[in-house]
Amino acid sequence: MAGRPALAFGAASVLVLITFTCCGLSAHAKASGSQPAGGYVTRCGGGKIFLKASEMRTFVLHNRIRRRHHLRPFCLNPKLERAARAHSRAMIRRDFFAHGDVGRRLHRFGYRWSRCAENIAWGQKSLGSPHNIMRSWMHSPPHRQNILDSYLHEVGVGTSSGTYKNHHHVTMYTVDFGTRSPRR
């Protein structure tokens, strides 16, 4: 189910959001100045994965919100992480903004889901900060629903920055949510 895009315009800045749903751990970032650093996060099932600063901050904010709502925090799934990063990168490189076939894309990255969802957004300049993206998602019922869905346990967060549709200094966000299907 795709939600309508939410638009917010500021002085030479843009923020756009879209959500998608398909059915069938915590991290801490050190701040240097006002921008948190990237770092390693524990993956679902153990091991570590490196997140860029914008990905780390987005992941931390998701789990902070879930804890406030007495929900289990997300763990970071490397397959969802690769899918989310690839989608954000593709949207910047190929100048498009859409979900496409999320379930199929996640399968291509080896993630076998029983439930999945995706939030995408892009923002220009300060509207593209993780804080502003999360605030916008939480004020959008379909995006909020994905973040607070107690049946979704794993997440991948991907960001990519560049030029999109002649807007410079854009950060593109993809968050893929999932619950793995039981092994057969």
N, C-alpha and C positions, 0 to 999 in steps of 0.2 A: 504494500500500500504506500503510495508516494504522497507526501504532503505538499501543500503549495509552498513555493519559495517565499520566505519572509525577507523583505528588503528594508535596509536602513541606510540612509544617506547622510553623510556629514560633509564638512568642508573638504572637497576633493578626495573623499574616502567613501568606500562602498563595503557593505557587508551583505552576503546572500547565503541563505540556508536552504537545504532540502533534506528530507528524511525518507527512509525506506525500511520496511519490515518484511521479513519472510518467515513463515512458520512451518510447519510440518513437524591481591597483595598490596600491598601499599608500597609507595616509593617516596623518597624525600630528595628534593633538589636544593643545593646550596645556591644562595643568591650572590651574585657579584654585581654590585650596583643595583639596578632595577630589573635586570634580566637574569633569570635563573640559568644555571649551567646544565648541560646535558649530563648524562651519567648512566651507570648500569642499574638495571632493575631485575629483580628475580622473576624468572619466567614461570608459567604454570608448570608444575612438575619438577622444578629445580633448574639450576643453571642461570646464567645471566645474559641479558641482551642490552645493547647500548641504545639509548634514545637521545635524539637531538634535544636541545633546550625546549623548543616549542612542543615537541612530543611529550617530553617529561612533564612539563607544566600541565598539559592537557590531561595526561594520565593521572597525575596527582589530584587535579581538580575533580575529575570524575569520581575518584575514590573518596575524596573529602565529602562530596555531595551524597554519595551512597551511605557513608557512615552516619551523616546527619539524619538520614531517613531510615536508619537501623537496618540497612541492607549489607549483605556480604560484599566486601570490596572485589573489584575485578582483578583477575590475574592476567598477565600479559602472555598471549599465545603467539609464538613466533610465526606461525602460518598466517594468522590474522594480521600480524604486524607487517609481514611482507606484502600481503594483499592490499592493506591500507596505504602503505608507502607507494606501491606501484600505481595505485589508482590516483592518488594526489599528484604524483609525478606526471602521469599520462594526461590528466586534465590540464596541467600547466603547459606541457609540451605540445599537445594537440589542440589546445584552445577550445575546450568544451567543458561543460558543467552539468553532469548527469550521473545517475547511478548505473545505468545499464542493467545487465542481468547479474545482480549481486550474488545470488545463490550459486550460479554457474561459475562466477569469478572465484568465489571462495573454494569451490571444488577444484578448480584449476590449480590453486595454490596448495591443494592437499588437505583442506579443512573439510571434514565430513560433519555437517551440522544437523541437529534435529530442530534447532531454532536459530534464526539469525536476523540481524537488523543492521542498518547502516545510517549514520548521519554524515552529511557532507556540508561544508560551508567554505566560503572564501571571504576574506576581508582585506582591505587595502590600508596600508600604514597602521595607525594605532587601532583601527577597527579590526585588524587582523591579528590582534594579540590573543593568546589562549584565554585570558580572562574575559575579553569581550565576546569571543566566540561562545564560551561556556555560558555566559550570562544570556546571550541570545537564544541558545538552545534550551535553556531552562525556562525561558519565557514563551517557548513554542510548544504547545501540547504534544505533537507527535515526536519531537526530539526529546522532550522531557520524559515521555513514556519509554523511549528506548533506554535512556540513561538509568531510569528507575525500575526497569523490568527485572523483577526478582528471579525470573527464569533464565536470564542471560548472565553467564558467569565469567566469560573470557572476553578479551578485547585486544584489538590491535589499533594503534594510533599512528597515522602517517601524515606528515606535512611536507609541502614543497613550496618554495618561494620563487617568484619570477614575475613575468608579465603575462597578463591574461586579458584578452579582448582590449588591448591598448591601455589597460590600467597597469601602471608600474607599481612595484613594491607590494605585490599581492602575496598573501600566504593562503594556500589551499589546504583544507583539512578533510581527512577521511577518518572516521572511526567505525571500524567493523566490530560488531558484537556477536557473540555466539555461545551456543551450548552444543557440545559435541554429541553426535548420535552415539548410542551405545554400540559397542562392537558386536558384530553378528558372527 
